[in-house]
Amino acid sequence: MKVSLKTDFAGISFKNPVVLASGTCGFGEEYGEYVDIRRLGGLCSKGLTLKPRGGNGGIRIWETPGGIMNSVGLENPGVEAFIAGEFPRMRALGPVIIVNLGGHSLEDYLAGAELLDKAGTEILELNISCPNLKAGGMNFGIKAEIAREVVRKVRGVFRGKLVVKLSPNAEDILALARACEEEGADGISLVNTFLALAVDIQKRRPVFDNTYAGLSGPAIKPVALRMVHQVAHGVDIPVMGMGGITNWQDALEFIMAGARIIQVGTANFMNPPVSAEIIDGMETWLKTQGIPDIGDIRGCL
């Protein structure tokens, strides 16, 4: 029996719904020795900012029971260097390319989005979980009305597909998603990491220089799955779901909850070939169940 994993997301065709998440696969080539990159549905770039960033000092990664915490600090070459160097190489790899863009001011978001638009970016994943330094450090993605302004203005300068990546730390995740939809977003991506704390009891201080860091991995999966289900059933635009996916069973849960695309993040560090295993596992399960198309189970919960 032949089965199809082919997935449409906002008019863009993916050969399957498996995407490597931003910040966990560099710019794609790094995983070539573990996975046949051409098999993947998509690749999401490392998080970019308008200007190059060296990232945070001190400890950046800390293992926790059921996950990891990270405080990398958006280390990246900047949008212009990415367009000149990494972008053409990513496109040559084969999967659909999603470019992740962050910023610490509205002006940075707009300038970065304009440059990426001119470079022909097909899908922009707008990370609104960044702190707005001009507004005292509050994340753009905490309050719906603040997020609304960012999405509306970026929509005005970016002509490709605009997918907004939401923070699970938002006041109301569904209200936030609906605000993004109303301002012209083509899709929603969730969840980003949860704000967390690790303590060094010998030094009697936080492990991370910035005190708090982002928690990801299997520990967050049940909460991420709930949020994906809420948003997928509460908006009319498609959802990219992520948060603790480590195997094909997890991936199917997110698709049944309503996600069209699933992103694999922390599991890439735990088991680098995991994305190929997820693709194989989903195909085998569909065959054993006599289900011809992955779309037949999407949103069945």
C-alpha positions in Angstrom: 0.0 0.0 0.0 1.3 3.4 -0.9 0.8 6.2 1.6 1.3 10.0 1.2 2.9 12.3 3.7 2.6 15.3 1.3 1.4 18.3 3.2 0.1 21.7 2.0 0.9 24.6 4.3 -0.6 28.0 3.3 -0.2 27.1 -0.4 3.3 25.8 0.0 3.8 22.1 -0.8 6.0 20.0 1.6 6.9 16.4 0.7 6.2 15.5 4.3 5.4 17.4 7.5 8.8 17.0 9.2 10.9 20.2 9.6 14.1 20.8 11.6 13.4 23.6 14.0 15.2 26.9 14.2 18.4 26.9 16.3 18.8 23.1 16.4 20.3 22.4 12.9 22.4 25.4 12.1 21.7 26.1 8.5 21.1 22.5 7.5 24.4 21.3 6.1 25.6 20.4 9.6 23.2 17.5 9.7 24.1 16.1 6.3 26.3 13.4 7.9 23.3 12.1 10.0 20.3 12.5 7.7 19.7 12.6 4.0 18.5 16.3 4.0 16.6 15.8 0.8 14.2 13.5 2.6 13.0 16.3 4.9 9.9 18.3 4.4 11.6 21.5 5.5 14.5 23.3 7.2 14.2 26.3 9.5 17.2 28.6 9.7 19.0 29.5 12.8 17.3 32.6 14.4 18.5 35.7 12.6 18.7 39.3 13.7 19.2 42.4 11.5 22.8 42.8 12.7 25.3 40.1 13.7 25.2 38.9 17.3 27.8 37.1 19.3 25.3 35.6 21.7 25.3 35.3 25.5 28.3 34.8 27.7 28.6 32.1 30.3 26.9 28.8 30.2 24.5 28.4 27.2 23.2 24.9 27.5 22.1 23.0 30.6 20.6 19.6 30.8 17.5 19.0 32.9 15.3 16.0 33.6 13.4 15.5 30.3 14.9 18.4 28.4 17.5 21.1 28.1 17.7 24.8 28.9 19.4 27.2 26.6 20.5 30.8 26.7 22.4 31.0 23.4 21.3 34.6 22.8 20.5 34.5 19.1 24.1 34.1 18.0 24.0 34.6 14.2 25.8 36.3 11.3 23.0 38.9 10.7 20.5 39.1 7.9 22.8 40.5 5.2 25.5 37.9 5.7 22.9 35.1 5.8 21.5 36.3 2.4 24.9 36.5 0.8 26.2 33.2 2.2 24.0 30.7 4.0 20.7 31.3 2.1 21.9 30.0 -1.3 23.4 27.0 0.3 20.2 26.2 2.2 18.1 26.5 -0.9 20.4 24.0 -2.7 19.7 21.3 -0.1 16.2 20.5 -1.4 13.6 20.9 1.4 11.3 23.9 1.8 13.4 26.7 3.5 11.8 28.6 6.4 13.8 31.7 7.6 13.5 32.6 11.2 13.7 36.3 12.1 14.0 37.9 15.6 14.5 41.4 16.7 14.8 43.7 19.7 12.9 46.6 18.2 10.1 47.1 15.7 12.6 48.8 13.4 14.9 45.8 13.4 12.0 43.5 12.5 10.9 45.7 9.6 14.4 46.2 8.2 15.2 42.5 8.4 11.9 41.5 6.8 12.4 43.9 4.0 15.8 42.5 3.2 14.5 38.9 3.3 11.6 39.8 1.1 13.9 41.2 -1.5 16.0 38.1 -1.3 13.0 36.0 -2.3 12.2 34.3 1.1 9.3 32.0 0.6 8.3 31.5 4.3 9.3 33.8 7.1 9.0 32.5 10.7 8.6 35.7 12.7 9.9 35.1 16.3 8.0 37.5 18.5 9.4 36.0 21.7 12.2 38.5 21.7 12.4 41.2 24.4 11.5 44.7 23.2 14.5 46.7 24.5 12.8 50.0 23.8 9.9 49.0 26.0 11.8 47.9 29.1 12.4 44.3 28.0 8.9 43.0 27.7 8.6 40.3 25.0 6.7 41.4 21.9 4.8 38.1 22.1 3.3 38.4 25.6 0.4 40.7 24.9 -1.9 40.4 21.9 -2.0 44.1 21.2 1.7 44.4 21.1 2.1 41.4 18.8 -0.7 42.8 16.6 1.3 45.9 15.8 4.5 43.9 14.9 2.6 41.5 12.6 0.6 44.2 10.9 3.7 46.2 10.1 5.8 43.3 9.0 2.9 42.1 6.8 3.2 45.5 5.1 6.8 44.9 3.9 6.9 41.1 3.4 5.1 39.5 0.5 5.9 35.8 1.1 4.2 33.5 3.6 4.3 35.0 7.1 4.3 32.5 10.0 4.3 33.9 13.5 6.1 31.9 16.2 4.4 32.3 19.5 5.8 32.1 23.0 4.0 29.8 25.5 4.6 32.5 28.1 1.9 34.6 26.5 -1.0 35.9 28.6 -3.5 34.2 26.3 -2.1 32.0 23.6 -5.4 31.8 21.6 -6.0 35.5 21.7 -2.5 36.1 20.6 -2.9 33.7 17.6 -6.2 35.3 16.6 -4.6 38.8 16.7 -1.8 37.5 14.3 -4.4 36.0 12.0 -6.4 39.2 11.9 -3.3 41.2 10.9 -2.5 39.0 8.0 -0.4 36.1 9.2 -0.5 33.1 6.9 0.3 30.6 9.7 1.2 30.1 13.4 4.2 28.4 14.8 4.2 27.1 18.4 5.5 26.6 20.9 8.7 28.4 21.6 10.6 27.6 24.8 9.2 28.0 28.3 10.9 30.5 30.6 12.8 28.5 33.3 15.4 28.7 36.1 18.4 26.5 37.0 20.4 26.9 40.2 24.0 26.1 40.9 23.8 25.2 44.6 27.6 25.2 45.1 27.9 28.8 43.9 24.5 29.7 45.2 23.5 31.5 42.1 21.6 30.9 38.8 23.4 28.7 36.3 22.8 31.3 33.5 24.2 34.8 33.4 20.8 36.1 32.4 19.2 34.2 35.3 16.4 32.7 33.2 16.6 30.5 30.1 14.4 28.7 27.7 13.3 25.1 28.5 12.6 22.7 25.7 12.4 18.9 25.2 10.1 16.1 26.3 9.2 17.8 29.6 7.2 20.5 27.8 5.4 18.2 25.3 2.0 17.8 27.1 1.6 21.6 27.5 2.8 22.3 24.0 0.4 19.7 22.6 -2.5 21.4 24.5 -1.6 24.8 23.1 -1.3 23.5 19.6 -4.7 21.8 19.9 -6.3 25.1 21.3 -4.8 27.2 18.5 -5.3 24.8 15.6 -9.0 24.6 16.5 -9.3 28.3 17.2 -7.9 29.9 14.1 -8.5 29.4 10.3 -4.8 29.5 9.4 -2.5 26.5 9.5 -0.3 25.6 12.5 3.3 24.4 12.8 3.5 22.4 16.0 6.5 21.7 18.1 7.6 21.1 21.7 9.2 17.9 22.9 8.7 15.8 19.8 11.2 12.9 20.0 9.7 10.1 17.9 7.0 9.4 15.3 4.4 8.7 17.9 4.8 12.3 19.2 4.7 13.7 15.7 1.4 11.9 15.1 -0.1 13.3 18.3 0.7 16.8 17.2 -0.8 16.2 13.8 -3.9 14.6 15.3 -4.1 17.7 17.5 -4.3 19.8 14.4 -0.7 20.7 13.3 -0.1 20.6 9.6 3.7 20.7 10.0 5.7 19.5 13.0 9.1 20.8 13.9 11.8 18.7 15.6 14.2 20.6 17.9 15.8 19.3 21.0 15.6 15.7 19.8 18.1 16.6 17.1 20.8 16.8 19.9 19.6 13.7 21.6 19.4 11.5 18.5 20.7 13.3 15.3 19.0 10.9 12.8 15.6 11.3 14.5 13.9 13.2 11.7 14.4 10.4 9.2 13.1 7.9 11.9 10.0 10.0 12.3 9.3 10.0 8.6 9.8 6.2 8.4 7.7 5.6 11.5 4.8 7.7 10.2 4.8 5.9 6.8 4.8 2.5 8.5 2.0 3.4 10.9 -0.2 4.7 8.1 0.3 1.5 6.1 -0.5 -0.7 9.1 -3.6 1.3 9.8 -4.7 1.3 6.1 -4.7 5.1 6.0 -3.6 6.4 2.6 -2.9 10.0 3.5 -1.5 11.8 6.5 -4.2 14.4 6.1 -6.9 11.9 6.9 -5.9 12.0 10.6 -5.1 15.7 10.9 -7.2 17.5 13.5 -9.1 14.4 14.4 -9.1 15.1 18.2 
